[in-house]
Amino acid sequence: MKEPHILSAFDRDLEAVQAHVLRMGGLVEQALLDAAEALETRDEALAQKVQAGDKAIDALEEQINEECARLLALRAPAAGDLRTVLSVMRIAAALERSGDYAKNLAKRSLVLSNMSPLGGTSSSILRMARTVVLRLKEALDAYIAHDVAVAQDVRLRDKEVDQMYNSLFRELLTHMMEDPRNIGAAMHLHFIAKNIERVGDHATSIAEQVIYLSTGDMPADERPKAELISGTDTAAGR
């Protein structure tokens, strides 16, 4: 009679942790959309709200890690349950990093609000952000439903985000070549686009965790990606 009680307690604890993951995902999705919206509308108050909201995302990751550590210590999960706990921690880390990218986007949008706009690049970035947020939402939905088919689809469609980045990079390059005075703004926009592309990579990583959780193995094949025009490495917060 004791074992079912232990399993039931584990399930309850895990459900609470997963609820935190979903809340964290929702905050990240909204932060990315708000940051891109702040860039397009030059809404400094909204950009500052995104920056301040990153603390809540960080706090949730810390809470998730603490609760996962407690689960590992007290429940000693094995096999599939252990994979679930490990996947939760990896997904939380991917979401925290994505939140950092949203914060960086908001920070750069504040700088760009004092610069002349470059054509429709802000609108292009907003479209890219919406696409990435959709991929992120699909990956999290796949996680909750343990839906490998949806996770595979998210993984295969990462290439679309890469192609959007390449298109935007060409547009920015054109602006810089036409007028050297555009270089400063174009560089900020490039870093923003790169950060959004990185969030797309994290959405794909979450999808891969769904596959790992359901099958016990990470995908053996390399994820489909378009060759990025620029290999510039950026880090959130720079």
Secondary structure, 3 states (H helix, E strand, C coil): CHHHHHHHHHHHHHHHHHHHHHHHHHHHHHHHHHHHHHHHHCCHHHHHHHHHHHHHHHHHHHHHHHHHHHHHHHHCCCHHHHHHHHHHHHHHHHHHHHHHHHHHHHHHHHHHCCCCCCCCHHHHHHHHHHHHHHHHHHHHHHHHHCCHHHHHHHHHCHHHHHHHHHHHHHHHHHHHHHCHHHHHHHHHHHHHHHHHHHHHHHHHHHHHHHHHHHHCCCCCCCCCCCCCCCCCCCCCCC
